[in-house]
Amino acid sequence: MISSAEGFAATEEQQELRRSVRAFLELKSPESEVRRVMESPEGYDPGVWRQMADQLGFQGLAIPEELGGTGFSFAELGVVIEETGRALLPGPFFGSAVLAGSVLMCCDDDAKSRYLPGVASGETIATLALTEQSGRWDAEGIQTEARRKGSSWILNGTKTFVLDGHIANLVLVAGRTAAGISLFAVDQTDSLTRRELSMLDPTRRQARIDFSDTPAELIGFEGLAWPALSHALDLAAAGLAVEQVGGAQRCLELAVEYAKTRRQFGKPIGSFQAIRHKCADLMLDIECARGAAQYAVQAAASGAAELPAAASLAKAYCSEAYARAAAANIQIHGGIGFTWEHPAHMYFKRAKSSGLLLGDAAYHRRLLADRVGI
């Protein structure tokens, strides 16, 4: 049970990691670069991606050293995720290093040794193809058919909302066989039909992928993939919650900076009670979200039994807290906050898209109720 405040305190090493990550992202992913990159065909900067892997080891932070990573825990990975959320870093970091990486870490040793070194080095951009037309993140929503063809497997079906599906060179696919939910790897990506989706949030690309007798390799045992997938989704939900906290914190910083400098009636608007109270409410909301997210991250790092409940709790609360912070940031800025030239709208769009990713708040409340026996 992770319950003490001491359990959430950052170590000196984690604090230094945060300073390093923030300095790197302020240099490599300022607002001007975010705008440039999110309009590019790839949706990320390959040069920055290589620097993240080669110089800083971000992609392999929570991957064991013997598999090409740096061998830190999910707690250190959470620090990096939070800072990428604060900076609105465009690109495949969450989809590859966090979501797909978590899936692979839950796989058998053969799959780990085959795929994780590429993820850690950044050479492999991996993604998980799970959701379909229903948009569901549970086992019942998986209808893509997988069947044997000779000694191999083929896939037929359609996956939607696949993170970075337009550029991924390793697609992990949740499919249904006669035995149940199974996991497959497709690294012959020229056999896929991809279509990038028009999404609200241009900083996080998603795609539709069609499988038509697509060759695939079974990972692990047929019909036994859902427990590992469910655990990986909980890890990713904890990571996404802490990313949402990073974005919400930046919304608060932008709102406070503006309230201190924008003047009306000869005074900074931050001196008006309505604005002061709104900023104070935001800070309280975000600190509550931070506590929930850190609880989930620490549960993920320690392998605690309460991870499923903690992850759903964090994802539900942080999704709504981020949305409230992004909306309040726009309100405090007034008319300028609605313009394309101001970053407030980019955080609002990210808040909305991340609120739906891995299941919305209502979905995670239902999961939480089931997991704690309500």
N, C-alpha and C positions, 0 to 999 in steps of 0.2 A: 504493500500500500504506500503510495507516494502522497504524503499529506503535509509534511512540514515545509515552512517557508525556506528552510535551509536547502531542501531538495531542489528548489527553483533557482537558487543563487548561481550566477554565472561564475565559472572559475576564471582565474587570471588568464589562462590560456584562451578561453572562449572570448574574453573581453578583447584580447589582442587580436584574435581572429576577426572579431567584428570590426575593429578599427581598420584592419587590412582590407577586408571586403568592401567596407564603405568607401575607403580612399580609392580603391580600384574602380568601383562603379561610378563614383563621382567624376573620375577621369575618363572612363571609357563609355559610360552610359548616361551622360547628362540629358536634359530634356531635348536638346537639339538633335542628339544622336538617336534617341528613342523615336523621334518623329521621322528621321531619315530612314532608319532601319525598318520601322513598321510599314513603310510604303514600298520597301524593296520586294522583289519577287520571292526571295527566300524567307524573308521575315526575321532574319538574324544576321549578325556580322560574323562571317567565318573567321576573320582575324582575331576578334575578341574571344570567340569560342575556343580557338586554339590556345590563346594566352591563358584562359581560364583553366584549361587542361594541363598544358605543358609547364607553365610557370607557377600556377597556384594549386593545381590538383583539385579543383572544386568538384568536377564530375565524379571523381573517385573517392571523395572524402570519407564516405561510410562503407566503402568496399574494402575488404581485407587486403593486406599487403601482398599476400601470395596470389591474389587475383588481379593485381595491377593497381590497387587503390592505395590509400594512405592509412587505412586502418583506424580511423576515428569512429565515433559513435553517431547515432542519429541526432544527439544533442548538438554536436558541432555542425552537422548538416543543417539542422534547424536554424542556426545562426546565419548561415549563408542564404538559406531560403528566405528568411525574414528580410535580409538586406536587399535581395533581388526584388522582393515585393515593394519595398520602400522606393527603389529606383525604377520600378516598372520595366525591368530588363526584358526586352523582347527576345524570343528565341526558345530553343528546345530544352532549356535546363530543367524545368519542372517535369516535362513529359518524359525526358530520357533519364536523367540522373535520379529523379525522385520516384515518379510513378513506375516506369518500366524497370528502373533499377531495383525498386522494392519488390516487384514481381519476381525478378530473376534471383534476388537474394532468398526468396521463399522456394526456389526450385531445387532440383536435385544437383548433386555435385557436378555431373557431366555438363548440364546446362550452364551452371555458374562458371566453370572453367572455360567453356566455349565462348560465352557471350560477354561476361562481365569485364574482362580486360579491355575489350573494345569500347565499352561504355565508359570505363574509367579514363581511358586515353582520349576520349572525345572523337575517336575515329568512327565509332558507331553512334548514330543517332537513332535511338530506340523509342518505340511507343507501344502503348497498349490499345488494342482495338477490342472494345468490350460492348459499348452501347450500340443499339440498333434503332430502328424506326420509332420504337416506343420511348426511347430516351431513358430507359430504366438501367439502374446500376446494380440490380440484383440478378440472381441466377435465372429466375423465371424469364427475364428479358432476353436471354441469349438463345437465339434461334438459328444462327448460322450453322449449316450442316457440315459435318466433317465425316468422311467415309474413306475406307481403305480402297486403294487402287493398286492391286498387286502387293508389293512389299512396302509401299509408301502410302501417304494420305493426300487427299485433295479437299479443298474447301469450296463451299458455295453459299453465298449470302451477301449481305451488305452491312457494313459497320458505319456508324455516323459519329460526328463530334470526336474524331480521332485527333488527339493533340499532335500537331506537327506532322500529320499524315501525308502532307504534300512533299516532305523532304526526308522522312525517316527511311533508313536503309536496313532496319530490322523492325518487323512488325510482329508483336506478340498478340496472338488471336485467341480469344475465348470462343470455342466452338462446342457444339452439341453432338455427341455420338450416341450410339445405342446404349452405352454404359453410363452416360451422363455428361457433365461438363468436363471438357478436356482443354488443355492449353497447347497451342501450336506456335511454331516460329516460322515466319516467312522472311527469308533474307534474299530471295530472288525477286526483288521488288519490281523488276520489269514485267513480272507476270500479274501485277495488280493494275486495276483501273482506279485512278484517283481523281477526285474533283475537290478542289479547295472550296470551302463553304464561305458564304458572305456572312460574317459575324459582326456583332455589335462592337467587340473589342479587337481592334487591329493589332494589338501588341501580343496577342496569343492566338496563333493560327490553328484552325481545325479543318478537318477534311472528311469527306465521304470516301470510303474504299469499297469497291465491289470485287467480290471473289467469284470467279467462274472456272471451276475445275483447277483452282490454283494449287500447285504443289506446296506442301507444308510438311514440317517435321514435328512429330509428337514430342512434347516435353513431359517427362515423367510418365505416369501411368494413366491409361485411358479411364476417363470417368471420375478421376479423383482430384481434379484441379481446383474445385471451388473453395475448399478450406484454405489453400495457399493464396488463391486470388482474394478471398475475403480479408485475410490478414494483410496482404499487400495494400488493399484499398484502405484499410484502417491506418496503416503507416502513411500512405499518401494523404489521407484526410488530415492527419496530425500536421503533416508538412504544409498542406494548403492553408490550414488555420493559422499557422505562424506567418505564412506569407501575407495573409489578409491583415494580420496585426501590423506588419511592416507598412502596408499601403495605408491603413487607417491612421497610423502614427504620422505618416507624411502629410496626410490630409489635415490633421490637427496642426502640424507645424506651419503649413501654408496658411491656414486660417488665422492663426495667432500672429504670424508675421504681417499679414495684411491688416489685421485689426489694430496693430500697433502703428502702422504708417498711414493708413487711409484716414483722412480727417473730414469731419462734417461739423458744421456750426462751431468751427474753431477748435475742435477737440478730436483726438483719435477715437475712432468708433469703438475701440476696445474699452473705452472708459464708460460706455453706455451699459446699463445693467443687462439689457436683453442679450447683447453680444457676450458680455463677461460670463453670464450664466450658461449660455449655449456652449462656450468654450470649456467651461468647467464640467458641464454634463458630458461633453465629448471625451474629456480626459478620463473621467470616471468610467465611462463606457469602454474605452480602449484598454484601461488598466484591468478591468474585469475580463475582457477578451484575452488580454495577454496572459492572465493567470490560467484561463481555461486552455489556451494553446500550449503554454509551457507544461501544464499537467500532462497533456497528451504527448508532447515531445519527450518528456522524461519517462513516461510509461513506455514509449516506443524504444527509447535508448536502453532501458533496463530490462525489456522483455516482460514487463509487469502484466499480470492477468487482467487488470482493468483497462488495458488499451482499447478494446472495442467500445466500451462505454465512454471512456475519456475522449476518444477520437470523434465519436458522434456528438458528444456534448460540445466539444470545441468547434467542430465544423458548423453546427447549428448556430451557436452564439456568435462566432466570429464572422460568419457570412452576413448576419444582420447588423452587427456592429460596424463592419466595413461599409455597408450600404448607408447606414445612418451618418457615418463620418463623411463619406463622399458627398452626400446630399447637403449636409450642414456646411461643408466647405464651399460649395457653390452658393448657398444662401448668404453666407457671410461676405463673399466676394461681390454679391449682387450681379448686375448685368454682365460685367466682364467675365464672371465665372461660367457663363453660358457660351462664350465665344470659342471658336476653334483655336484661337491664338493662346488661350490660357490652358495650363495643364490640368485644371480641376476636372474638366470633362473626361480626360483620359483615365483618371483615377475612378471616376464614376462608372465608366464603362468596364474597367477591370473589376470593380466591386460587383457589378451585375453579372459578369461572365463567371467569375470565381464562385459566386453564390450558387450557380447552377452546376458547376463542375463537381463531379463525384457525388452528385445528389444535393438537392436544395435543403434548406433548413427544415422544412416540414418532413421530408424523407428521413433526415437524421434524427429528428425528434421521435419519429415512430421507431427507428432502430434503437435509440436510447431507451425508450420505454420497454421494448422487447428485451433488451440486454440487461436491464436492471430488474426485470420481472414485474413491471407495473401492469 
